[in-house]
């Protein structure tokens, strides 16, 4: 949470849109031996050996390992609510060098095509990356080195189409294996092309739900999510003390409350102590170092197999890339996370416990005056990201999520002050301001600050979720 914008595609990265995270390195306690900053690396070199899915809620299609530019086919039967594509690097470049900037080499299909030949997704076509993507058939808006996930449906348009049709179009679908290094060849001169990437591709098919009776639904009205808390802290909080800690258990109840706004209940809750060496290396992690060999990614690779959302609790998350008045309290491996595929460099969410037990916690759950409830809010926010939700409005007020019921807060009409020369775009917005909750909290056309997925949490945050957000969450393969 409070993470700087990631580029929405390699094309927007090349054009300078978004705030790019610097590819800095942390050599922590020998955990990063074998990592390569440039060229091609094996995922296993940084602890990202290929992992199997444990999905048991539908059909698993193993499409095998293939080089980039390979077109693969997979069959979608009638009555399928959606699919999740997980691409894991067998070997791939770590980064893409764009002029003086280093961009994480992201694993994402080049194209996805439905049986009638209609294009559902294209990672190089700018038509698939408008400021408001809610009218697209599919959307991917992050970075995902070595392990990338794309889920369909995750936009307003496709959610409604699938619901009305009783499922995705049945038949043979197509996807092209790809990463951003491969895409460099379509933009000559701006970055160095690499077509050496090889990815293992898995497709998870989830059927339409009949749990509520009557007409099949994209997802049932209620679901259950199993979670695991992994303790990387060095403050005395561990798998034993957490079970009896009032502060920790209050945080857990806050998570339950906020996920309940999506119709999701907590199921099995596991407590996992990390080895002492891992705690020493990862009790403090940097949000500026998210590439495949970073400490944060190595932390996520410690997640255990199972259909579980893995929270990694740390003492602090540092960053030199956010305004000094903000603190990063949570961070995901990627959006969405590789559901049911644990042990990858993206298989988890980090949450700082710095606020746990602080403040006034004598009243009912939740109260953001209570540090435990604030931590629970952050954890629920990161869970939303892992399950496929984006910020309704990004930090700069010029990018929005793919759902049209979440409310938007465009800088051009909501930022304050608003010096508008000659009726044009406010000059204030050209400097990419941080959109404050006070600007996005109710005025006409300026909404979203009350949403759990708003980019920043403030005392006035309510943690609301919309019907379409709930649908995306409950349709995720992790929710049963």
Protein Blocks (a to p, Z undefined) as FASTA:
>chain_A
ZZacddfbfklmmnopajddddddddeehlmgoiafehjddfklnopaccddfbfkbccd
debjadehiacdddddehiabdcdddddfbdcfbdcehjbccddddddfbdcdfkopafb
dckbmklmcfblmlpmbdcdbdcehiacddddfbfklmmmmmmnopacedjdddddddfk
lmmmmmghjaccdfkbccddddddddddfklgpjadfbdfbdcdddddddfbfnhpafkl
mmmmmklmmmmmmmmmmmmmnopacfddddddddfklmmmmmpccfklmcfklmklmmmm
mpccdjdddddddfbdcdfkbcfkbccfbdcfbdcddehiahiaklccdddfklgopajf
kbccddfkbmklmmmmmmmmmmmmmnopacfbafkopaccfbfklopadfklmgccddde
hhiacfklmnopaddfklmnopghiahjlpmkbmbdcfklgoiacfklmmmmmmpmkbZZ
